[in-house]
Amino acid sequence: MNKLYHPDTNLIRDYVNAKLPAGASLLISTHLSECEDCQQHMATLTNEEAQVFFSDDSEIKKDEVDDAFESLFNRIEDEERETIVNIKAKQNTATINFGDKVFELPEKLAFAAEKNLNWKEFGNDCGVAQITEGAGGGLFFIYMGPGETVPEHGHSGREYSYVVDGYYYSEGTRLSNGDFSVFDEKDTHAPATASDEGCLVVSFVENRLNFFQGLLAPLNRLLWWYLKRS
């Protein structure tokens, strides 16, 4: 899997076929809205999927057709709701605050400006705030101040992230505005920022992040419960 900068082919294909959790789809959609290369990639994959679906050699079952149309109609309804949000965002730019810092949100994330964010601060100048929670995981804003580092952690599930503002480093690789990344159970990292203005990231986390190992591992559940409290 290509974990950095852009969603890979498998992720985009799963996005096209509506097989991803809502939070992951939202971050991919946000990246797609600003990345022409990924837009072209998705168009190619969509065309390939359509050719397979309607080919003479394929055996199309009635329930598969029904599922496909239901997915299409749901996507249309979602896009209609997003259009309403986008119009409001253009009329009044959507922003969020962390302390005295103000961040402008991409149109796809404009809804988060209406949330009552409860920031949990850590380090000298860092914070995390849950945006939404669902069966598949939770969506969070994570802010890292200049020179700050998120403690090293592993993952119980995937962590999908999109950089809203600034840049940070993950294991020596720089990720900046508009970049997408995904880390899974095999990955351990300690994101750090050197940006003068800090860095704001939005992440969709399946299950939880694990900051403690060995005998202290049970504390991960307690910490995650605290971070998700309103």
N, C-alpha and C positions, 0 to 999 in steps of 0.2 A: 504493500500500500504506500502510495506517495502521501506522506503525512503533512507536508508543509506547503503553504502558499495557495494551493488550489485543491478543491475536491477531486479525487481521482475518478477514473472511468466507472468503477463499480458503484461509488457513492452517487454519482450523477445519474447512473442508470436506475439505482434504487429510488432516487428522488423523483425521476420521471414516472416510475411505476408506483409512487406513493407507498413505499415500503419502509420509510424511515419514521422515527418518532417526530412529533410535531416540532419540537425544539431544534432538532438537527436540521429538519427541512427549512425552518425559518432562517438559520444561519447560512445554509447553502443558497437559499433564495436571495438573501442579502448580498452575498458575494457575487452571485450571478448578475444581480442588477447593476453591478459596477465593473464587471470583467467581461470584455467582449470575447476574449479567447474561450472562456468557459461557456458563454452564450452560444458560440458557434459549435462547440463540442456537444452541448446539450441538443442543439438542433439536429446534428448528425445522428446522435444516439436515438432521438425521438423518431427520426425517419427510418432508421434501421429496425426499431421495435415495431413500427407500423408495417413495414414490409414483411416481417416475419409473421405478424398477427394476421395479415390479410392474404398471405401467400396461399397458392392452390394446394401446396403440400401439407399445410398445417391443419391439424384437427382442432377446430374451435368449438368448444362446448358452450351450451347456452349460458351456464352460470358464469363462465369466463367473460362472455360478452357483457352480461349484466354487471359484473364487477368492474369491467373496464369503463362502462358508461357511468356507473355510480361514481367511480374515481374521477372521471372527467367532469361530471356535474359538480362534485364537491370542490374540485380545483377552480371551476368557474365561479362558484359562490365565494370561495376564498379570495379570488382575485378581485371580485366586486367589492368585498369588504376592504381589501387593501387599497383599492382605488379611492374609496371614501376617506380612509386614513391619509393617503398620500395627498389628496386635495387639501385636507385640513392642515397637513404638515407644511405644504407650500404656502398656505395662507399665514400660518404662524409656526415658524421653525420650532421643531420639537427639541427640547434640551433637558438634561438632568444635571443635578449638582452633587458634588462631593466636597463638603466644606465650602470654601470660597471659590472652588473650581467649577466652571460651567462647560459642559460638553454638548455639542450638537450631534443629534442622532441621525443615522441614515433613515430614509423614508420607511423602509421595511420594519424598523424598530421604533417608529414614532409612538406606537401605542404605549411603550414603556414610560413615556413622559407623564402619563396619567396615573401611574402606579404610585402608591405611598411607600417609597423605598425606605427600608430600615437598614442602614449601613452598620455593619459590624467591623470595627476598626482593629487592625493588628499592625505590628511593627511600628516604625516611626511615622509613616505616612502611607498606609495602605488600608483598603476597605473592601468588603464584599457585601452585596445586597441581592437577595433573591427577588426575581421578577415574577416568575410563575412556577408552578409545580404541577406535574401530571403523573400518570401511571408510568410513563417511560423515563422520567427523570426531572431535573430542575434546571431552570434557566437563571443565570446569575450575571450581574455586573461585577467585575473585579478591577479595582483601581490600584496601581502601583506607583508610588511617588518616585521622584528622581533618585536613582541609586538604590532603590529598594529591591528586595528579593522575596518571592513567595517561597516558604519553606519547601524543601524537597518532598515530593509526594509521589505515590503510585496511584493506580486507578482500579476501581471495581466496576468495570464497564468502560465505555468510551467517553472521552472528553472532547467535544467539538468546540472550537473557539474562532472568534472573528475579532480582529483588531479594529476598534472604533476610532481611536485617536492615539497618536504617539507611536512608540515602538518598544519592543522588548526582545530579549535574547533567551532562547531555549537551547541549552546545550551548545552554545556557540553560534547558533543560527539566528539571524535577525528577522523578526516578523513585524511589519509596520502596517499603516492604515490600509484597510481593505483585505489584508491577508487572512486566509483560512487555514486552520490546522485541525488535526485529529490525532489523539493519543489514546492507546488502549492498555489492556492489562499488562502487556509486556514492557511498557514504558514507565520510566521514572525520570522526573525532571524538576528543576528549580528555576522557574521563570524569573528573570531579572531585567530591570530597565535602567538605561543610561540616558533616556530622553530628559531634556531640561524641564519639560512640562509634565513628566510622568506619562503613564500609559493607561488607557481604558480599554478593557477587553470584555466581550460578552461571551459567556460559555454555557453550553448545554452539557450537563453532567449526568450520565447514566449511573444510577445507584449512588456512589459517593467517591470522594478522594480519600486516600489513606496517607496520613502524615506520621503515623506511628507503626512500628514494626515489632515483632517478637512478643514479649510479655505485655507490652503496652498496646498491642493491636486493638483490644476491646475499647480503648479510648476513642478510636476513630468514629464509632457510632455516636458516642456522646458529643464529640466535637461537631459532627455533621448535624446532629439534632440542634445544637446551639446556633450554628450558622443559618439554619433554615427557620429558626423562630422568628415570628413577626414582632 
